[in-house]
Amino acid sequence: MTLSDYLKAERGRLAALARAIGAPISNMSDWASGRRPVPIERCPDIERATAGAVTRRDLRPDDWERIWPELAAQQEASHA
């Protein structure tokens, strides 16, 4: 699920998620809209705070395999 879809699904989620990960609401809004990429160091926090609804793969679709090779290995193992 995209960060944008997650935030739109329930009123107040933007502020709640920003609070949960200690990020400014304006940054969260920029990340959700695609104006700025989600910083690599914030991705695990967002994944945890959303209980896996928004994954690191969702947040960094173009480079997650390079950043987190252990996730790529898990995916390969689960498809074997």
C-alpha positions in Angstrom: 0.0 0.0 0.0 1.3 3.5 -0.8 1.9 5.9 2.0 -0.7 8.2 0.4 -3.4 5.5 0.4 -2.6 4.6 4.0 -3.0 8.2 5.1 -6.2 8.8 3.1 -7.9 5.8 4.6 -8.6 7.3 7.9 -9.0 10.9 9.2 -6.1 12.0 11.4 -3.6 9.4 10.2 -1.2 11.9 8.9 -0.7 13.6 12.2 -0.8 10.4 14.1 1.9 8.7 12.0 4.1 11.8 12.0 3.9 11.8 15.8 4.5 8.1 16.0 7.8 8.3 14.1 8.8 11.8 15.4 8.7 13.5 12.0 7.2 16.9 11.1 3.8 16.7 9.5 5.0 18.8 6.6 7.7 16.2 5.8 5.1 13.4 6.0 2.9 15.3 3.6 5.8 15.8 1.2 6.7 12.1 1.3 3.1 11.0 0.8 2.6 13.3 -2.2 5.9 12.3 -3.8 7.3 15.8 -3.6 10.2 14.3 -1.7 11.3 10.7 -1.3 11.0 9.1 2.1 14.4 9.1 3.7 15.9 5.6 4.0 16.3 5.9 7.8 12.5 6.7 8.2 11.3 3.7 6.2 11.6 1.0 8.9 9.9 3.4 11.4 7.0 3.9 9.0 6.7 0.1 8.4 6.6 -0.5 12.1 4.2 2.3 12.9 1.8 1.1 10.2 2.0 -2.5 11.4 3.4 -3.5 8.0 0.5 -1.9 6.0 3.1 0.3 4.3 6.3 -1.6 3.7 9.8 -0.5 3.0 9.3 -2.0 -0.5 6.2 0.3 -0.9 8.2 3.3 0.3 11.3 2.8 -1.9 10.0 0.7 -4.9 13.0 1.6 -7.1 15.9 0.8 -4.8 14.7 -1.3 -1.8 16.6 -4.4 -3.0 19.9 -2.5 -2.9 19.1 -0.8 0.5 17.8 -3.9 2.2 19.2 -7.0 0.5 17.9 -9.1 3.4 14.4 -8.3 2.2 15.2 -9.4 -1.3 16.6 -12.7 0.1 13.4 -13.2 2.1 11.3 -12.6 -1.0 13.4 -15.1 -3.0 13.1 -17.7 -0.3 9.3 -17.3 0.0 8.9 -17.8 -3.8 11.2 -20.9 -3.9 
